Amino acid sequence: MTISSSTKADTPPEASPGVPVLAVTEAALATVLEVRASEDDPGSMALKVAITGANMTEYAYALELAPIADAEDGDAVYTQGEHGELTVIIPADSISRMLGSTLDVPSSSDGGLVIRNPNPPDPLAGLDLDLTGELPEKVQAVLDQAINPALAAHGGFARLVGIEDNGPDDKKVFVMMGGGCQGCAASALTLQDGIRSMLLEALPEITEVLDATDHSAGENPFYT
């Protein structure tokens, strides 16, 4: 099974008795049960979903079929489906970050499954940023220390093009993406959901982050 991630910046919900950590829609349930049917003993297998890391503003997940008997103390173990057809296991260390999530099928025709998680990761967690100097130096520091290491895994990078400073309440930052990110259909979304969020969080004096990428260029342009 392939899986993608969708997040939005809401306040993480609190656990409530009887409320599943990860709800499974009927469409997703049908997909999982179809895959599980190929197992030697389908009824003994659970859907196990764990958070394995984070990439900027999205979590990475591991989704697998695992024996129900392998659930460990502290894991969330519950059933989904009208008749409890599917057992779900959420490892203890993933529970708080997945509360209120939903496993569904994507709205596109790409197939696979998607997790809609209202608890986005803190993209700056664990980073000790050196944010000294004027605003251009601070923006470049965030790009160099927090953003470009993640983009480098995809052969891309982001760089500061310029800053429009019209006073304390109007500071616009222009960023462009290059390398493997230029012309990539996902690059605009990466800028909006990842780079913009990280810059605004790290540097509250910024009021807006704008995309200066030439999306008609690159190996796979999606603007023509």
Summary of the structure (lengths in Angstrom):
residues: 224
radius of gyration: 20.6
end to end distance: 33.4
largest distance: 66.7
contacts: 656
relative contact order: 0.15
helix: 26%
strand: 32%
